[in-house]
């Protein structure tokens, strides 16, 4: 079969425009009457909001709008999987990045100055900043329904038999860190309400249709009256899967009836945007003396931060992949997605699998060392292949390339006598 792309070196369609500096990003957009939007953000990770005084900001010449939660025409909620994040905090803040008020002004500097003149009265609340503290009895509650967002289980085979048949059992705890995407282009949007009543949002995003689905209910407009256009995106890696600046720009454009540009500073991006989930992973692995895996038991605790994003799916997926690309006949894994008052976590390349890989590959290396087996050989012995069931019991009949990949790597190391090879 002939292919036009597969197997060929092809030129990306956008590479010439980017290389020549002709690509148009959301931040490059210029329009007549363009305003600049900015958000006032929480001074605390967890606090009640007792009052908001916007009078000084509204009185500034050149300030066209100042919005708080009471000014939102639709619902004051958004979120990819669960609408649990307020557009503008009304009763309390749950993390340092929570937006409390929005300003539209004739210049960015003026918008920033107006934000600094808004006075917020807080009552600071105790927070939870580790999953262990968040799950303690009597812990401060990030959300009214509790700090445990989701608990999932995965069970396959018979754990007691699996460990009884093991000659060696390795048990360890692994901790991964919160990670920032750090894309070169920070989050940016321009919104404009047209003469035909259509709200258009040009934005740096990964998923315009999901953005539209979240924008429309907040601005109280039918879905077909909201148009989202994905501009050239200067890096995303999962971080622009979530709503960032889109709703803020849209609300200000609706209020002022003028185009509004919102660009997060690098500081805002660090404070507000979703991160890779820190995970605490407990793993117990059993194997025979010749390196055959017999059982794996695990618990995965993810720090969600203050809101869900799609972290419930990410946490569950980390559990599904905790056994790695290996055949393990007996598996039991529990996952816990936990709210804290830390920065929100969401999708980041790998979708929970990188955290799981750190744990299962470390276990494989430790097993190889304890059993005095070459690390490559123990992986090849247990590698999933076509016709073998994975951790959920699913059997793939094709496109299982892990063993062949290991084989190629082994041949390469042997050819060049590299560390890890098994050449005699």
Helices and strands as residue ranges (DSSP letters): H 15-19, G 26-28, E 35-41, E 47-53, H 55-58, E 63-67, G 69-71, E 92-93, E 99-105, H 108-116, E 119-124, H 131-134, E 148-156, H 159-164, E 168-175, E 188-193, E 199-203, H 208-219, G 223-225, E 226-230, H 246-256, E 260-263, H 266-272, E 278-287, E 293-305, H 311-320, E 330-339, H 353-371, H 375-382, H 402-415
